[in-house]
Amino acid sequence: MFKYIYLVFAFIIYILALPLILFKLKNPKYKQAIPAKFFLKNNKFFSEEKIWFHTCSMGEAQAIKPIVQQINDEVNISVITNTGYEKALEISSNVRYLPYELFLPFWIKKQKALFVMEAELWYMMFLYAKINNTPTYLINARISDKSYKSYKKYAWFYKKIFKNIDKVFAQSEEDKNRLEELGAKNIQVIGNIKLVNLPKITNKYKKQDEIIITAGSTHESEEELILNAWKKEYGKLIIVPRHPERFESVYELIKQKYENTEVSFHKFSNQENFNSDIILVDVMGELNNIYEISTLVILGGSFIKSAGGHNPIEPAFYKTKLISGKVIFNQKSLFECINDYKLINEDEIEYYMKNINILKNSSLGVKGDIIPILEEIKKL
């Protein structure tokens, strides 16, 4: 009876939301996602019976990559966000947007198994996977302190969802206890699988005696923000633009500002050292090597509206002091994997450059183990 009430409720929500959905269609960003999710355009069900992974966004899609690489057969992947879709296509050719729940009863077909990342607790997805005799798993499961009260408030509903989940792989003992309160069963703690693939050094550079401030993966306008905030006495400044096609324009910006001054600068492609006051890294593949010698990292893509932030796991792995802008909508799940970072406004950049010592060194959470998940897959 509950599933029919739920479907009626989902239908009412769908009708009420239609004007907003149609309005959002005007945004080119959603030209593929919205028709796929809410009108099933070019979004046919998975016809082949395979291992099905469901993730939300880019961070979750990236996290399943080490698992997928160990599976002999190609997998099916469903996602929620645009960035998740793009990342999933790097892993599998069988990628779909997960449709709105109203459509799931006839969109979901039998699969070898369903593995769902973290908090993607869609009632209809788990219910109809079970109706179609598909084993169901929740992986990398966690309940944050912030959302714990909300989960408890609707515990009666989550109990219905967990009734259709066969096994849960949780991040910590605390998560296990909270999940059990919500009705989860057969829980195994394996840590955070987003931390399975950790950064690697390709060139080992000598640690500098001076403070090294690295602006990593910067986008247009962010270099200017950082250069305006920086002063020579704060330490050496290394700028690593996100896009190679912008290397020359960023160098011109530095040149205009500091040519014929006491501030020295050079391109890393011309001089592979850190002897100048400002170094523009205009070669690819060096960012992790430079994070390893950095005192402070300012993560780019987070002071502008369009980029949505960049991966904080890389600098946190090297225990740098870490600051980022507040626009991190593409990286929220990865920021949850690290400790002791600071999200700031653009007018605070200089303050933290000047007062580096008030910041703690960032660090990673508990590294996960994918072997228990792979063992479960072997049993299927």
C-alpha positions in Angstrom: 0.0 0.0 0.0 2.8 2.4 0.9 4.4 2.2 -2.6 1.1 3.3 -4.2 0.7 6.3 -1.8 4.4 7.2 -2.5 3.8 7.1 -6.3 0.7 9.3 -6.0 2.8 11.8 -3.9 5.6 11.6 -6.5 3.1 12.3 -9.3 1.7 15.4 -7.4 5.2 16.7 -6.9 6.0 16.2 -10.5 3.0 18.2 -11.7 3.7 21.0 -9.3 7.3 21.1 -10.3 6.7 21.1 -14.1 6.8 24.9 -14.5 10.1 25.1 -12.8 11.5 22.1 -14.8 10.4 23.8 -18.0 11.9 27.1 -17.0 15.3 25.4 -16.2 15.2 23.9 -19.7 16.2 27.3 -21.0 19.6 26.9 -19.4 21.9 25.1 -21.8 23.6 23.5 -18.9 20.6 21.3 -18.4 19.7 20.6 -22.0 20.6 16.9 -21.7 20.0 16.2 -18.0 16.5 17.6 -17.5 14.9 15.9 -20.6 16.6 12.6 -19.6 15.5 12.7 -15.9 12.0 14.2 -16.2 10.9 13.2 -19.7 13.0 10.1 -20.4 14.4 11.6 -23.6 17.3 9.5 -24.9 17.3 7.7 -21.5 16.3 4.1 -22.2 16.6 1.6 -19.3 19.7 -0.6 -19.0 18.8 -3.5 -21.3 21.8 -5.6 -20.5 22.0 -7.4 -17.2 25.3 -6.1 -15.6 26.6 -4.8 -12.3 24.8 -1.4 -11.9 26.4 1.4 -9.9 24.5 4.5 -9.0 26.3 7.7 -8.0 25.3 11.3 -7.5 28.1 13.6 -8.8 31.7 13.7 -10.0 33.3 12.8 -6.6 31.2 9.6 -6.3 31.7 8.6 -9.9 35.5 9.0 -9.4 35.4 6.9 -6.2 33.9 3.8 -8.0 36.6 3.9 -10.7 39.1 1.6 -8.8 36.2 -0.9 -8.2 35.1 -0.9 -11.8 38.6 -1.4 -13.1 38.7 -4.7 -11.2 35.5 -6.0 -12.8 36.0 -8.0 -16.0 32.7 -7.1 -17.5 31.7 -3.5 -18.4 29.2 -2.0 -15.9 26.1 0.1 -16.0 26.3 3.5 -14.2 23.5 6.0 -13.4 24.1 9.5 -12.1 22.3 12.6 -11.0 24.5 15.6 -12.0 26.1 16.8 -15.3 29.6 16.5 -13.9 28.8 13.0 -12.6 27.7 12.0 -16.1 30.9 13.3 -17.7 33.1 11.5 -15.1 31.1 8.3 -15.4 31.6 8.2 -19.2 35.3 7.9 -18.5 34.6 4.7 -16.8 31.9 3.1 -18.8 30.0 3.6 -22.1 26.7 2.5 -20.4 25.8 5.7 -18.5 22.3 7.1 -17.8 20.8 9.9 -15.8 18.6 8.3 -13.1 15.0 9.3 -13.9 12.7 10.9 -11.5 11.2 8.3 -9.1 7.8 8.3 -10.7 9.4 6.5 -13.8 11.5 4.0 -11.9 8.9 1.2 -11.6 9.0 0.6 -15.4 12.6 1.9 -16.0 14.4 -0.5 -13.7 15.1 -4.0 -15.1 16.9 -6.9 -13.5 20.6 -6.4 -13.0 23.4 -8.6 -11.5 23.5 -6.3 -8.5 22.9 -2.7 -7.6 25.7 -0.7 -5.8 24.6 2.7 -4.6 27.0 5.3 -3.3 26.7 7.1 0.1 23.3 8.8 0.7 21.5 8.2 -2.6 18.6 6.6 -0.7 15.8 6.6 -3.3 12.9 4.5 -2.1 11.7 3.4 -5.6 15.2 2.5 -6.8 15.8 0.0 -4.0 12.2 -1.3 -4.0 12.1 -2.0 -7.7 15.6 -3.4 -7.8 14.4 -6.0 -5.2 11.1 -6.6 -7.1 13.3 -7.4 -10.1 15.4 -9.9 -8.0 18.5 -7.6 -8.0 20.8 -7.8 -4.9 21.2 -4.4 -3.4 24.1 -2.7 -1.7 24.8 0.7 -0.1 28.5 1.5 -0.3 30.6 4.2 1.3 27.6 4.9 3.5 27.8 7.7 6.1 25.6 10.0 8.1 27.2 13.3 8.9 26.6 15.2 12.2 24.8 17.9 10.3 22.2 15.6 8.7 21.9 13.1 11.6 18.9 14.9 13.2 17.1 15.1 9.9 17.6 11.4 9.3 16.3 10.6 12.8 13.2 12.7 12.3 12.2 10.6 9.3 13.5 7.3 10.6 10.1 5.6 9.8 10.7 6.4 6.1 14.3 5.3 6.1 13.4 2.0 7.7 11.2 1.3 4.6 14.2 2.0 2.4 16.7 -0.1 4.3 14.2 -3.0 4.3 15.2 -3.3 0.6 19.0 -3.0 1.0 20.8 -6.3 1.4 24.2 -5.1 2.7 25.8 -1.8 3.7 29.5 -0.9 3.6 29.9 2.0 6.0 32.7 4.5 6.5 33.1 4.3 10.3 31.7 2.7 13.5 29.8 5.8 14.2 28.1 5.7 10.8 27.4 2.0 11.4 25.6 2.8 14.7 23.6 5.6 13.1 22.6 3.5 10.1 21.5 0.7 12.4 19.2 3.2 14.2 17.6 3.8 10.8 17.0 0.1 10.1 20.1 -0.8 8.2 21.2 -4.4 8.6 24.3 -6.5 7.6 26.7 -3.5 8.0 30.5 -3.8 7.4 32.8 -0.9 8.2 35.5 -0.5 5.5 36.5 3.2 5.6 36.1 5.9 2.9 36.6 4.5 -0.6 37.1 8.0 -2.0 40.5 7.8 -0.5 41.6 4.6 -2.2 43.3 6.4 -5.2 45.8 8.8 -3.5 48.1 11.3 -5.3 51.5 10.2 -6.6 54.7 12.2 -6.9 56.3 12.1 -10.4 59.1 14.6 -9.6 60.6 15.0 -6.2 61.5 18.7 -5.5 63.6 19.9 -2.6 61.6 21.6 0.2 62.2 25.3 0.3 63.4 27.3 3.3 60.9 30.0 2.5 57.1 29.8 2.7 55.6 28.5 -0.5 52.1 29.7 -1.4 50.6 27.7 -4.3 47.5 28.8 -6.2 46.3 25.5 -7.8 44.0 25.0 -10.7 43.1 28.7 -11.0 40.6 30.0 -13.5 40.3 33.4 -15.3 40.1 36.3 -12.9 41.4 34.2 -9.9 45.0 34.9 -10.7 44.4 38.6 -10.6 42.6 38.2 -7.2 45.6 36.3 -5.8 48.2 38.6 -7.3 46.4 41.6 -5.8 46.4 40.0 -2.4 50.0 38.7 -2.4 53.0 40.6 -1.2 56.6 39.5 -1.5 57.1 39.3 2.3 54.3 36.6 2.5 56.5 34.0 0.7 57.1 32.7 -2.8 54.0 32.4 -5.0 53.5 29.5 -7.4 50.6 29.8 -9.8 49.3 26.7 -11.7 46.4 27.7 -14.0 43.8 25.0 -14.7 43.8 25.3 -18.5 47.0 25.2 -20.6 45.6 27.6 -23.2 45.7 30.3 -20.5 49.3 29.9 -19.6 50.5 32.8 -21.8 47.7 35.2 -20.8 48.5 34.6 -17.1 52.2 35.2 -17.7 51.3 38.5 -19.4 49.3 39.5 -16.4 52.3 38.8 -14.1 54.6 40.6 -16.5 52.3 43.7 -16.6 52.2 43.9 -12.8 55.8 43.2 -11.9 58.1 44.0 -14.8 60.7 46.6 -13.8 60.0 46.0 -10.1 62.0 44.2 -7.4 59.7 41.2 -7.7 61.3 38.4 -9.8 59.2 35.9 -11.8 59.7 33.2 -14.4 58.0 30.4 -16.4 58.6 26.9 -15.1 59.1 25.7 -18.7 62.1 28.1 -19.0 63.6 27.5 -15.6 62.6 24.3 -13.7 63.3 25.7 -10.2 61.7 27.9 -7.6 64.3 30.7 -7.3 62.0 33.6 -8.3 59.4 35.3 -6.1 56.6 34.2 -8.5 56.7 31.1 -10.6 54.1 30.4 -13.3 53.9 26.6 -13.8 53.1 26.4 -17.5 53.6 22.6 -17.9 51.2 19.8 -17.2 51.5 17.1 -14.6 53.3 19.0 -11.9 50.6 20.1 -9.5 50.9 17.2 -7.0 54.7 17.5 -7.1 54.3 21.2 -6.1 51.6 20.5 -3.5 54.2 18.3 -1.8 56.5 21.3 -1.2 53.8 23.9 -0.5 53.2 25.6 2.8 49.8 27.0 1.8 47.5 25.9 -1.0 44.8 28.2 -2.4 42.4 26.0 -4.4 41.2 27.7 -7.6 37.9 27.3 -9.4 36.2 28.3 -6.1 36.1 32.1 -6.3 34.0 32.1 -9.5 30.5 30.8 -10.0 31.0 28.4 -12.9 33.8 26.0 -11.9 32.5 24.6 -8.6 35.8 24.1 -7.0 38.6 21.6 -7.4 39.9 18.4 -5.7 41.0 19.1 -2.1 42.2 15.5 -1.5 45.5 16.2 -3.4 46.8 19.0 -1.2 45.4 17.5 2.0 47.3 14.3 1.3 50.5 16.3 1.6 49.2 18.0 4.8 49.4 21.6 3.4 47.5 24.4 5.0 44.5 24.6 2.7 42.1 27.4 1.8 39.4 27.5 -0.9 36.7 29.8 -2.0 33.1 28.9 -1.0 31.9 27.9 -4.5 32.6 24.2 -4.2 29.3 22.6 -5.4 31.2 20.0 -7.6 33.5 19.0 -4.7 31.4 19.0 -1.6 31.7 15.3 -1.1 35.5 15.4 -1.4 35.8 18.2 1.1 33.9 15.9 3.5 36.8 13.5 3.2 39.4 16.0 4.7 40.0 17.8 7.9 41.2 21.3 8.8 40.6 23.4 5.7 39.1 26.9 5.5 36.5 28.2 3.1 36.9 31.9 2.6 35.6 34.9 0.6 37.8 36.5 -2.0 38.4 39.6 0.2 40.0 37.3 2.9 42.8 35.9 0.6 45.3 38.4 1.8 44.5 38.0 5.4 45.3 34.2 5.3 48.4 34.7 3.2 49.6 37.2 5.8 48.6 35.0 8.7 49.4 31.5 7.5 50.3 30.4 11.0 46.8 30.6 12.3 45.8 27.8 9.9 46.1 24.2 10.8 47.6 21.7 8.4 45.0 19.8 6.5 44.8 16.0 6.6 42.8 13.1 5.1 40.1 11.1 6.8 40.2 7.3 7.1 41.3 5.5 3.9 38.9 2.9 2.6 39.3 -0.7 1.5 37.6 -1.8 -1.7 38.5 -5.5 -1.3 35.3 -6.4 0.7 33.2 -4.9 -2.1 35.2 -6.8 -4.8 34.7 -10.0 -2.7 31.0 -9.4 -2.6 30.9 -8.9 -6.4 32.8 -12.2 -6.9 30.0 -14.0 -5.1 27.3 -12.8 -7.6 
